[in-house]
Amino acid sequence: MGLESLLIALLIGAVAGWLAGQIVSGFGYGILGNIVIGIVGAFIASAILPRVGLGFGGGILAAIVHATIGAVILLFVIKLVKRA
């Protein structure tokens, strides 16, 4: 992975993590937390969304939407586990 690809992945992770934090909790988790949440969310979404038949095409905007959906799922599951 080249430097440019790494920077784009970090940017997408940061934006997706921040958006998911806004949707689920109403606040972000700091730049590092947002990046981690966004990247893990992208992995979750890549495992779940194709199985239910959802695809968003290519491009950076589609990657942000994809990662945000996965990050929202991740934060929702974390909230459920914390309550139990």
C-alpha positions in Angstrom: 0.0 0.0 0.0 1.4 3.3 -1.0 1.5 6.5 1.0 -1.3 8.0 -0.9 -3.6 5.0 -0.4 -2.8 5.0 3.3 -3.6 8.7 3.7 -6.9 8.2 1.8 -7.8 5.2 4.0 -7.1 7.2 7.2 -9.1 10.2 5.9 -12.1 7.9 5.0 -11.8 6.3 8.4 -11.7 9.6 10.2 -14.7 11.0 8.4 -16.7 7.8 8.7 -15.9 7.5 12.4 -16.9 11.1 13.1 -20.2 10.7 11.2 -21.0 7.4 13.0 -20.2 9.2 16.4 -22.6 12.0 15.4 -25.3 9.6 14.5 -25.1 7.2 17.4 -23.8 9.3 20.3 -24.0 12.9 19.3 -20.3 13.5 19.5 -17.0 12.3 18.0 -14.3 10.2 19.7 -11.2 12.3 18.8 -9.2 11.9 15.6 -7.5 8.6 16.6 -10.8 7.1 17.9 -12.7 8.2 14.8 -10.0 6.6 12.5 -10.1 3.3 14.4 -13.9 3.2 14.5 -14.2 4.1 10.8 -11.6 1.5 9.6 -13.1 -1.2 11.8 -16.6 -0.2 10.5 -15.4 -0.5 6.9 -14.3 -4.1 7.7 -17.7 -4.9 9.3 -19.6 -3.3 6.4 -17.5 -5.3 3.8 -18.5 -8.5 5.6 -22.2 -7.7 6.1 -23.5 -5.4 3.3 -22.7 -7.7 0.3 -24.6 -10.6 2.0 -27.7 -8.5 2.3 -27.4 -7.2 -1.3 -26.3 -3.7 -0.7 -23.6 -2.1 -2.9 -22.7 1.5 -3.3 -20.3 1.4 -6.3 -16.8 2.9 -6.2 -15.3 6.2 -5.2 -14.4 8.0 -2.1 -18.0 9.1 -1.3 -19.2 5.5 -1.6 -16.4 4.3 0.7 -17.3 6.9 3.3 -21.0 5.8 3.2 -19.9 2.1 3.4 -17.6 2.7 6.3 -20.1 4.9 8.1 -22.8 2.2 8.0 -20.3 -0.3 9.4 -19.2 2.1 12.1 -22.8 2.8 13.1 -23.3 -1.0 13.4 -20.1 -1.2 15.5 -21.1 1.6 17.9 -24.6 0.3 18.2 -23.3 -3.2 19.2 -20.8 -1.6 21.7 -23.7 0.3 23.3 -25.8 -2.9 23.6 -22.9 -4.7 25.2 -22.2 -1.9 27.7 -25.8 -2.0 28.8 -25.8 -5.7 29.5 
